[in-house]
Amino acid sequence: TQSVVEQKLFKEKKLTRHDLGREAFIEQVWIWRKIHGDRIFEQLKRLGASLHWKELFFTMDEPRSKAVTNAFIRLFEDGIVYRDTRFVNWCCALETAISDIEVDYQTIDKPMFLKLPRRDKGVEFGVLHEFAYLVADDLGNHQELIVATTRIETMLGDVAVASLHGRTIIHPFSKKRLPIVCDPILVDKEFGTGAVKVTPGHDPNDYKCARRHDLPIINILNKNGTFNENCGVSEFTNKDRFEVREQIINRLSELGLYRGKTNNPMRVALCSRTGDIIEPLLQPQWYIQCKEMADKALRAAEKGDIIFKPSYHIEEWNRWLENIQDWCISRQLWWGHSIPVYQLIFSNNIKNKVENDIWIAASSKVDAEERVKQYMRQNNIPLDTQYSLKQGNYPTSVIETGFDILFFWVARMTMLCTYFTGKPPFNEILLHAMVRDSQGRKMSKSLGNVIDPLNVIDGITLEKMQEALSESNLATHEIERSAALLSKEYPNGIEANGADALRFTLVSSTHQFDLLNHKTSIELSTSVVAFDVPDNLLSLVDRYILSRLAHTVSRCERGFNDRELYEATDAIRKFIWEDLCDVYLEFSKPVLYNNKIEVNDLRQKITLRVLELCLDSSLRLLHPFMPFISEELWQHLCLLSQTKSHPESIMLARYPKSKDYIIFRDEKIEQDMQTVLQVIHASRSLRQRNHVALGNKLPFLIWSDKDDLLSSQGPIYKYLDDISSFIGASSIEIIDGRDGNDNESLLKNSVASSITPNLKIHLPMKTISEFRKKSGGPTGLVSKEEQIKKLIQKLEKINNDIESLNELQRKSEYIEKVPNVAKEKDR
């Protein structure tokens, strides 16, 4: 937040936060937060997020700030929080330490110039500079030691060279004598020149070398990335490090000590907030001891007190916590919770008697003064560091977030909350996938690839999207790059899709989850399913759709309980689209729109009642995913309903539960209906292939050699009238193939559609030819050779698909991470 506001200030007014001063700058941040915080609320409301808006709070408000202060004081008094000087990721643009998660890495394969914040010229990376140190020799011999470095400007902080032991070298600028140390840990003979400059104030490995050899540790940089007086060259003091880089190369060249540069592939660390180069700096910071807290979080997961969805994320949890490092919690920002500590400053005559700095944790300066009376009655000076600790309502049952912050956010919350309360803050961690752009990158303001959900809901032109970029805080070159990306990705802008479509699509895309058996109940109200039609009055298709509805309710309930929400959306989509619309509505049209049937006909009433139950249940199932259109349609349905009483809103209606619908489930009915549907589809396929419209009655033959299909209680005989009606048959002859007859006459004299090896539909060729003569169409039939050619092509495609799936199934990622339901479909 501070970074964005600073960039905005500089872009609009050419002011820094130091120009404004702390108080005025914080006022600017609050203004920005009000504008953009409200934008987030607008997005959530337009997306239909059902939230407890009365419990709205901001992490910087007074109650949360007080909680942070109290937490810090307790951790400090328990000895869990401590202050230490270590290497941190330092952003010179922000002038603060940042966390590992805020560092981006860019791989550079060849020399290139990077654009950095507030810098007109690019800075070259991907090269290795070589220069010579003269070896000190009292006898006047000229000997030199060549070193190689990617950061030649840090040579101002060199305190030694690791190579030939027992000699000294002369620094070309300060003229100081620096030791040559023998350090096989630091020196890699295969890299560079085999001699390594040692800059312990600016490199963690050099720091360790300095500790091993008792070398001085010098910091040559100010917090803003300029050189301080320790650099040893007055003309470089207070100049930017990259500006001085060029001057150092020039000076070394003048002295005859620069040996040129070579290509050097490298990985550059960048601040994700500003894009500036990260400097490793030794800085005093506040840390939390994590080992004991991490062990408790590991045990909680091991015992099942915390479960993960998808379950494989526990491996990442264990990996982080088993290798935990102490957590740096301080930031040198103006925006944030001030660390509630005060340092005792002693007068000179007492200072020598005090071995270590003394810090007091207190909720206020008055409180601090009370706490230091036992030491001295002195004024106390607060640190200018900040502390950020996220807060939430506690305890909760589940946390839902992106998998990328499992450690940086969820694990740390678990450690701290367990420390304070003795139990985890939640017992379930639900992790969703990441929304990425077409290149697989996470959405990032600095990349300009973030899509506002309101633009997906309402639609937006390409011009408006590019206009918003120009009003952002991005640098000019980033705006140009992002504008070009938008032109490529959205040449016609984004069409209006509405909130429901966006919600449903996102939830349907969460296929990363695996199936677990953890159950929780979903209770929204106490009403039950009201359906008063006797079973003996229901037709096959009635019982079929009610059974499919029961199955759908069961899948949705399981999807919610197992946190496999895509299972629920998939079940609802298939039921509404494939079962209700494609099957039941088609079967219902003759009943509902047949002019020969009276309006009050019992069959019509039953059909309408079944339709009402299916629509009502479907809308209630759909409501959590598509709240707006489901509410609108449900209100209309209530006006037309045959039942009297309804809740005021679908939100207050009971979410369908499988126990209320289980009475409708009949797998035998579904199997029978599938057989009927297969016969219907196969017959229509025969008509289509032979160009015979449905309005023309044809004599069909159904061949089978299976007992259950030929039984008088089997689906073919039992529902023969339904089949005849829907396939437009003038007659249906059922042929018993159980006698072993290979039906040569059938094959020679009819065209066939094979449903299974045990069930086939035939049409006499003679009938087709006669029909074509009447209609004036071609009388010839598709040749056997042509049909076989098409079948071979189809077979080849199927074999290719199978081979692709086999290859996919052999991959370890597939075995470990693909949900069981997807594996079953592939199998």
Salt bridges, closest charged atoms under 4 A:
GLU6 OE2 - ARG17 NH1 2.91
GLU12 OE2 - LYS8 NZ 3.32
ASP38 OD2 - LYS34 NZ 3.17
GLU42 OE1 - ARG39 NH1 3.74
ASP61 OD2 - ARG64 NH2 3.01
GLU77 OE2 - ARG371 NH1 2.55
ASP78 OD2 - ARG74 NE 3.69
ASP84 OD2 - ARG86 NE 2.89
GLU95 OE2 - HIS18 NE2 3.54
GLU102 OE2 - ARG273 NH2 3.28
GLU124 OE1 - LYS261 NZ 2.69
ASP138 OD1 - ARG177 NH2 3.37
GLU144 OE1 - ARG259 NH2 2.80
GLU153 OE1 - ARG245 NE 2.76
ASP158 OD1 - LYS197 NZ 2.86
ASP183 OD2 - ARG212 NH2 2.98
ASP183 OD2 - HIS213 NE2 2.89
GLU235 OE2 - ARG251 NH1 3.28
ASP240 OD2 - ARG119 NH1 2.80
ASP240 OD1 - ARG241 NH1 3.95
GLU246 OE2 - LYS121 NZ 3.61
ASP276 OD1 - ARG241 NH2 3.62
GLU279 OE1 - ARG151 NH2 2.56
GLU279 OE2 - ARG241 NE 2.65
ASP295 OD2 - LYS291 NZ 3.06
ASP305 OD2 - LYS303 NZ 3.62
GLU316 OE2 - ARG319 NH2 3.03
ASP367 OD1 - ARG371 NE 3.16
GLU370 OE2 - LYS373 NZ 2.94
ASP384 OD1 - ARG22 NH1 2.19
GLU400 OE2 - HIS432 ND1 2.60
ASP404 OD2 - LYS442 NZ 2.74
GLU428 OE2 - LYS309 NZ 3.29
GLU428 OE1 - HIS518 NE2 3.93
GLU428 OE2 - ARG563 NE 2.82
ASP437 OD2 - ARG441 NE 2.88
ASP452 OD2 - ARG39 NH2 2.37
ASP458 OD1 - ARG46 NH2 2.59
GLU523 OE1 - ARG654 NH1 3.99
GLU523 OE2 - LYS657 NZ 3.90
ASP532 OD1 - ARG609 NE 3.99
ASP542 OD2 - ARG603 NH2 2.28
ASP562 OD1 - LYS519 NZ 3.72
GLU567 OE1 - ARG555 NH2 3.07
ASP570 OD2 - ARG555 NH2 2.99
ASP570 OD1 - ARG573 NH2 3.44
ASP570 OD2 - LYS574 NZ 3.50
ASP570 OD2 - LYS825 NZ 3.85
ASP579 OD2 - ARG548 NE 3.23
GLU586 OE2 - LYS589 NZ 2.96
GLU612 OE1 - ARG609 NH1 3.69
ASP616 OD2 - ARG620 NH2 2.64
GLU632 OE2 - HIS636 NE2 3.39
ASP660 OD2 - ARG654 NE 2.97
ASP660 OD1 - LYS659 NZ 3.49
GLU670 OE1 - ARG548 NH1 2.73
GLU670 OE2 - ARG665 NE 3.03
ASP672 OD1 - LYS668 NZ 2.91
ASP707 OD1 - ARG738 NH1 2.94
ASP736 OD2 - ARG738 NH2 2.82
ASP801 OD2 - LYS797 NZ 3.08
GLU803 OE2 - ARG810 NH2 3.51
GLU824 OE2 - ARG827 NH2 2.77
